[in-house]
Amino acid sequence: MFQPIDEGDLGAIADLMNRAYRGTGSWNSEDGIIAGDRTSPALLRAQISETPVGSFLKWVDPGGTLRGCVWLEPLGDEIWYLGSLAADPDQQNAGLGRQLLAGAEQWAGAHGARRIRMSVVNVRDTLIAWYVRRGYHLTGATEPFPYGDQRFGTPLRDDLHFVVLERAVDAAA
């Protein structure tokens, strides 16, 4: 179940996101695409303080172990942005990612979302296909990759950008 994070969670959330996004051996990793850390406690703290309408949530198992996280932010017109979805890499093949995504959609729907929007690095074909299988569609919109901004790692390719995906959320969620 998702619950809001607090200041004491920032180190563990950053560690989880770095292992999920930049670790090796995971189908979901950006290994070979972007090097360095994905985030830090300071970057998470800044994101939370700069966007107070957003919600950074953690997924904790019944034993109290952090297993996942997500950022959800209302954009207006009942559209919410979903980002920083990360599942414990040791649990990814056990359906945790699907559970996290469904929980995030349910949480956003309960808070007024009717559509979820996200952006994914264009060369992450396997991840994009995973989202498409879960009802998301490519909108045709793209966003530039932040080359030169080392806060989110070092790109290892010069052809990166983000593709935008979107999905309707069940109003009863």
Secondary structure, 3 states (H helix, E strand, C coil): CEEECCHHHHHHHHHHHHHHHHCCCCCCCCCCCEECCCCCHHHHHHHHHHCCCCEEEEEECCCCCEEEEEEEEEEECCEEEEEEEEECHHHHHHCHHHHHHHHHHHHHHHCCCCEEEEEEECCCHHHHHHHHHCCCEEEEEEEECCCCCHHHCEECCCCCEEEEEEEECCCCC
